[in-house]
Amino acid sequence: MATDREDLEVKIAYLESEQDKLERALNEHHERLDKAELVIEELAKRLRDQSTKLDALDLPVDEKPPHY
């Protein structure tokens, strides 16, 4: 028959194992978030660059197309 101490030791070992799993998952999510932030920054830069290029074209905003 297991003693109270043995029961506690089993529970502690289980909790430590689960904590390790959660810590690994958290670290993995942190790395993925960092990568996603870099991608978002790059996409935002590309969007700004495209916007700047469009602004430089100086297209008329209110002009109707020739087929009207």
N, C-alpha and C positions, 0 to 999 in steps of 0.2 A: 504494500500500500504506500502510495506516494505521500510524502509529508508536505506540510504547507510550504516549507522552504523550497522543496523540489518543484512544487507547482509554480511558485514565484519565479524560480530560475528559468523554467520553461517559458513562462510568459514574457520574461525580460528578454530572453534569447529571441523569441518570436518578434517582439516589438523592435528590437535592434535590427533584425533582418528587414522588417518592413520599413523602418526608417532609412536604411541604406537604399532600398528600392526607390523610395520617394525622393531621396536626395539625388540619385542618378537621373531620375525622370525630370526633376527640377533643373538640373544642370543641362540636360539635353534640350529642354524647352528654352532655357536661357540662350543657348548657342543658336537655336533655330530663330529665336526672336532677334538676336544680333544680326544674323544673316538677312532676315527679312527687312530690318531697318536699313541695311546697306543697299538692298535692292530698291527700296522705296526712295532713298536719297538719290540713287542713280536715275531712277525714272523721273523724279521731280526735276533733276538737272536737265535731262533730255527734254522734258516738257517746256522748261524755261527757255532752252536753246531754240526749240521750234517756235515758240511764241515770239522770241526776238527776231527770228528770221522772217516770220509772217509780218511783223510790224515793220520791218525794213522794206517790204515790198510796196508799201504805201498804196494799198488797194482801196478804191472808193467803197465806202460802206453802204451808202444808200442808192447806188446806181443800179438800175434794173438791167437784167441781162438783155442782150440784143434781140432776142426773139419776142419781146413784149411790144 
